[in-house]
Amino acid sequence: MSDSTKKSKNYIKGSAKQVIFDNGGDLINVDLKLEDLQKIANERGYVRIVVAPLRSTDSYGNTHSIYENDFVPKKQAEGDVPRPKPVQAKLAPSGNSTNDTKNSDNFPF
């Protein structure tokens, strides 16, 4: 995609800060104005946004940017065969029972 065909992103004012917990878990706190979201709501009332990591934390402590998700999938041309969705293979049972108390590591697998 050349620079001339790239669309500019519609950034949404607000804050998005990642919080990392002592146990290794994390989340992103997002604060947005309702009136800004109402401006970009679609005909069904949904707001599609992207929360993307910044290269570095900004001066306000934000770790992520927020912008409107304007992706529109291409419509299939007549005669195109739709691709099937991938199917996950089911794993065969390993023979180990999940109630097996002989394991010294106490893992159920």
Beta strands, then each sheet from edge to edge (+ up, - down):
strand 1: 14-20
strand 2: 26-32
strand 3: 49-53
strand 4: 64-68
sheet 1: 1+ 2-
sheet 2: 3+ 4-
end
